[in-house]
Amino acid sequence: IEFSKGGPDILENLLSLGPTPHMQLHRGSDRAIQDMYIQLLTRGAIKIELFEKMVDQYDCLTDDHLELLMHKGLISMQQRQNLHEKISQKHQ
């Protein structure tokens, strides 16, 4: 989750990219960006466990973050619901 979009400033939210993929994320077409996210998921660079850790250990994800992750195709509807429940339990 981009820091400029309210993403948490923690190691688990850091993604190391080369200069070309980094520029592509900022200036690429929607399709190119979506393809990059699919590759990152496939290669295991982005995992649901990272988002779970952001909730469990850092309590730094919000429902707005979850919507952004859904929009990017990085989590499924079921994963979004599970993360939402974790967030809700933290704030009870």
Secondary structure by P-SEA (a helix, b strand, c coil): cccccccccccccbbbbcaaaaaaaacccaaaaaaaaaaaaaaccccaaaaaaaaaccccccaaaaaaaaaaccccaaaaaaaaaaaaaaac
